[in-house]
Amino acid sequence: MIHFIFPVYNEKDNLPGLIAGIRRMMAGKPYRMVAVNDGSTDGSLEFLKKEQGNDLVISGSVINMNVGAVFSAGIHEALKGAADDDVVVIMESDQTSEQDLVLPMAGRITSGEADIVVASRYLPGGKYVNFPLPRVVFSHCANRLMRAFFPVASVEDYTIFFRAYRAGVLKKASEYFGPFGLIQSKGFVANAELLVKLSLLTDKIIEVPFVYNYGKKKGASKINVLRTINEYFTLINYLKRIIAKHRTLFMSSNKRD
């Protein structure tokens, strides 16, 4: 079964295409969508309520919170009743996550090849299309920074939303870091935080090429670049402490064995 998570903050114009596309793609297959509303004020919540049913549940908050809280709420809801070998896919709700990649990504997990599949803009065949140049530069710098401090084998794209996860590895991480400790970041750096933390628990992480076409998006970006830069430096210091604690625990466990 595939569990889809998509954060929703003022995405009324994008939601019809996203939900209809998933329903077409998954016709006859077991799936569930978790829409995490983040205090939308444009009619997004009202649209979701009209569309909700056995295949679509709504989570989230009345007021606008942050990306980290949205991710945490979505993962918590998706994992309810999920089998360990189910697949959890986090997508953008602005239609920039390529739906044609979902089933191939999920297949790499169900085959046992991977626990995490990252849709990467930095593999051959992956790229940015119609993307503002300053944002491309910022993304490249952010990813190089994360690779320098927290190298994960076979991973180039740390900051992308669009990934597939084995439900079992998310459950394991939730137990290890605690239900409220899996994601501590408030902003868009939550993507990188989640990837680095999960890399401490599994080395079965692969990437597939992804063409990020910004032209598919309707509406303005929600990211605040200056705030996000500051959050990356805060995240680096935080993850250094987490990794040090993890290594100490791992060494202590080995000594007991």
C-alpha positions as CSV (number, residue, x, y, z in Angstrom):
1,M,0.0,0.0,0.0
2,I,1.2,3.5,-0.7
3,H,0.5,6.3,1.7
4,F,0.7,9.8,0.2
5,I,1.5,12.9,2.3
6,F,1.2,16.4,1.0
7,P,1.4,19.6,2.9
8,V,-1.2,22.2,2.0
9,Y,-0.8,25.9,2.6
10,N,-3.0,28.0,0.2
11,E,-2.9,25.4,-2.7
12,K,-6.5,25.7,-3.9
13,D,-5.5,26.0,-7.5
14,N,-3.1,23.0,-7.4
15,L,-5.1,20.5,-5.3
16,P,-7.7,19.5,-8.0
17,G,-4.9,18.3,-10.4
18,L,-2.9,16.7,-7.7
19,I,-5.7,14.6,-6.1
20,A,-7.3,13.7,-9.5
21,G,-3.9,12.6,-10.8
22,I,-3.2,10.4,-7.8
23,R,-6.6,8.8,-8.1
24,R,-6.1,8.0,-11.8
25,M,-2.6,6.6,-11.2
26,M,-3.7,4.5,-8.2
27,A,-7.0,3.2,-9.6
28,G,-7.3,-0.5,-8.6
29,K,-4.3,-0.3,-6.2
30,P,-4.4,0.2,-2.4
31,Y,-3.5,3.7,-1.4
32,R,-4.3,6.5,1.0
33,M,-3.8,10.2,0.8
34,V,-3.0,12.4,3.9
35,A,-3.5,16.1,3.2
36,V,-2.0,18.2,6.0
37,N,-3.6,21.6,6.0
38,D,-1.4,24.3,7.5
39,G,-3.9,27.0,8.2
40,S,-4.9,27.7,4.6
41,T,-7.0,30.8,4.0
42,D,-7.7,30.5,0.3
43,G,-10.4,27.8,0.3
44,S,-8.0,24.8,0.2
45,L,-9.5,23.3,3.3
46,E,-13.0,23.6,2.0
47,F,-12.0,21.9,-1.3
48,L,-10.3,19.1,0.7
49,K,-13.5,18.5,2.8
50,K,-15.5,18.1,-0.4
51,E,-13.0,15.5,-1.7
52,Q,-12.3,13.6,1.5
53,G,-13.4,10.0,1.7
54,N,-11.9,6.5,2.3
55,D,-8.9,7.4,0.2
56,L,-8.3,11.0,1.5
57,V,-8.0,12.1,5.1
58,I,-7.3,15.6,6.4
59,S,-4.9,16.4,9.1
60,G,-3.2,19.6,10.2
61,S,-4.0,22.8,12.0
62,V,-6.4,25.8,12.0
63,I,-3.6,28.3,12.1
64,N,-0.4,28.4,10.0
65,M,2.4,26.5,11.7
66,N,5.5,25.4,9.9
67,V,6.9,22.8,7.6
68,G,8.4,20.7,10.3
69,A,5.1,20.4,12.2
70,V,3.3,19.6,8.9
71,F,5.8,16.8,8.2
72,S,5.4,15.4,11.7
73,A,1.6,15.4,11.6
74,G,1.6,13.8,8.1
75,I,4.0,11.0,9.0
76,H,2.1,10.3,12.3
77,E,-1.2,10.0,10.4
78,A,0.2,8.0,7.6
79,L,1.8,5.4,9.9
80,K,-1.4,4.7,11.7
81,G,-2.1,1.1,10.7
82,A,0.6,1.0,8.1
83,A,2.5,-2.2,7.6
84,D,6.3,-2.1,7.8
85,D,6.6,-2.8,4.1
86,D,4.1,-0.2,3.0
87,V,5.5,2.9,1.2
88,V,5.1,6.5,2.4
89,V,5.5,9.1,-0.3
90,I,5.9,12.8,0.6
91,M,5.0,15.1,-2.3
92,E,4.7,18.8,-2.9
93,S,1.0,19.8,-3.3
94,D,1.9,22.4,-6.0
95,Q,2.1,19.7,-8.7
96,T,5.9,20.0,-9.1
97,S,6.4,16.4,-7.8
98,E,6.3,14.2,-10.9
99,Q,3.6,11.7,-10.4
100,D,5.0,9.4,-13.1
101,L,7.9,8.7,-10.8
102,V,5.8,7.5,-7.8
103,L,5.3,3.9,-8.8
104,P,8.9,3.3,-10.0
105,M,10.1,4.8,-6.7
106,A,7.7,2.7,-4.7
107,G,8.8,-0.4,-6.6
108,R,12.5,0.1,-5.6
109,I,11.2,-0.1,-2.0
110,T,8.8,-3.0,-2.3
111,S,11.5,-5.0,-4.1
112,G,13.8,-4.7,-1.1
113,E,16.4,-2.6,-2.9
114,A,15.9,0.5,-0.8
115,D,14.4,1.9,2.4
116,I,14.4,5.5,1.0
117,V,14.2,6.7,-2.6
118,V,15.1,10.3,-3.2
119,A,13.9,12.2,-6.3
120,S,17.1,13.9,-7.2
121,R,17.7,17.0,-9.3
122,Y,21.5,16.3,-9.3
123,L,21.7,12.9,-10.9
124,P,22.3,12.7,-14.7
125,G,18.8,13.1,-16.2
126,G,17.7,15.3,-13.3
127,K,17.6,19.1,-13.5
128,Y,15.7,22.3,-12.8
129,V,13.3,23.7,-15.4
130,N,11.8,27.2,-15.3
131,F,13.3,27.8,-11.9
132,P,14.4,31.3,-10.7
133,L,18.2,31.5,-10.9
134,P,18.7,32.8,-7.3
135,R,16.7,29.8,-6.0
136,V,18.8,27.4,-8.1
137,V,22.0,28.9,-6.7
138,F,20.6,28.8,-3.1
139,S,19.6,25.1,-3.6
140,H,23.0,24.1,-4.9
141,C,24.8,25.9,-2.0
142,A,22.4,24.3,0.6
143,N,23.0,20.8,-0.8
144,R,26.7,21.2,-1.0
145,L,26.8,22.4,2.6
146,M,24.8,19.4,3.8
147,R,26.9,17.0,1.8
148,A,30.1,18.5,3.3
149,F,28.9,18.2,6.9
150,F,26.8,15.0,6.7
151,P,27.8,12.9,3.7
152,V,25.3,10.2,2.9
153,A,26.5,7.6,0.4
154,S,24.8,7.8,-3.0
155,V,22.8,11.0,-2.0
156,E,23.2,14.3,-3.7
157,D,19.8,16.0,-3.1
158,Y,19.2,16.6,0.6
159,T,16.6,19.4,0.3
160,I,13.9,17.9,-1.9
161,F,10.4,17.2,-0.6
162,F,9.7,14.4,-3.1
163,R,10.8,11.1,-1.6
164,A,9.5,7.6,-0.9
165,Y,10.1,5.8,2.4
166,R,9.6,2.3,3.7
167,A,7.0,2.7,6.5
168,G,9.1,0.4,8.7
169,V,12.1,2.8,8.7
170,L,9.9,5.7,9.6
171,K,8.5,3.7,12.5
172,K,12.0,2.8,13.6
173,A,13.1,6.4,13.5
174,S,10.0,7.5,15.4
175,E,10.8,5.1,18.2
176,Y,14.5,6.0,18.2
177,F,14.1,9.8,18.3
178,G,10.7,9.8,20.0
179,P,7.3,10.7,18.4
180,F,8.0,14.4,18.9
181,G,11.8,14.3,18.1
182,L,11.8,13.0,14.6
183,I,11.6,16.5,13.1
184,Q,12.7,19.5,15.2
185,S,13.2,22.0,12.4
186,K,10.4,24.5,11.8
187,G,11.1,25.5,8.2
188,F,12.1,23.9,4.8
189,V,15.3,22.5,6.3
190,A,13.0,19.7,7.8
191,N,13.7,17.8,4.5
192,A,17.4,17.7,5.2
193,E,17.0,16.9,8.9
194,L,14.8,13.9,8.2
195,L,17.2,12.5,5.6
196,V,20.2,12.8,7.9
197,K,18.5,11.3,10.9
198,L,17.2,8.3,8.8
199,S,20.7,7.7,7.4
200,L,21.8,6.8,11.0
201,L,19.3,3.9,10.9
202,T,19.6,2.6,7.3
203,D,22.2,2.7,4.5
204,K,19.6,1.6,1.9
205,I,19.1,5.0,0.4
206,I,19.1,5.6,-3.4
207,E,18.3,8.4,-5.8
208,V,16.4,8.5,-9.1
209,P,16.7,11.4,-11.6
210,F,14.0,14.1,-11.2
211,V,13.2,17.0,-13.5
212,Y,11.9,19.8,-11.2
213,N,9.6,21.8,-13.5
214,Y,8.8,25.0,-11.6
215,G,6.5,26.0,-14.5
216,K,3.9,23.5,-13.3
217,K,3.4,25.4,-10.1
218,K,0.4,27.8,-9.7
219,G,1.0,30.5,-7.1
220,A,4.0,32.0,-5.4
221,S,6.7,30.1,-3.4
222,K,6.3,30.1,0.3
223,I,10.0,29.8,1.2
224,N,11.8,32.7,2.9
225,V,15.4,32.4,1.7
226,L,17.1,34.5,4.4
227,R,15.3,32.7,7.2
228,T,16.1,29.3,5.7
229,I,19.8,30.2,5.5
230,N,19.8,30.8,9.2
231,E,17.9,27.6,9.8
232,Y,20.5,25.6,8.0
233,F,23.3,26.7,10.3
234,T,21.1,26.0,13.3
235,L,20.3,22.6,11.8
236,I,24.0,21.8,11.3
237,N,24.8,22.5,15.0
238,Y,21.8,20.4,16.1
239,L,22.6,17.4,13.9
240,K,26.2,17.4,15.1
241,R,25.0,16.9,18.6
242,I,22.5,14.2,17.6
243,I,25.2,12.3,15.6
244,A,27.6,12.5,18.6
245,K,25.0,11.1,20.9
246,H,24.1,8.4,18.4
247,R,27.8,7.3,18.1
248,T,28.2,7.3,21.9
249,L,25.1,5.1,22.2
250,F,26.3,2.8,19.4
251,M,29.7,2.4,21.0
252,S,28.2,1.7,24.4
253,S,25.9,-0.9,22.9
254,N,28.8,-2.6,21.2
255,K,30.8,-2.7,24.5
256,R,27.9,-4.4,26.2
257,D,27.6,-7.0,23.4
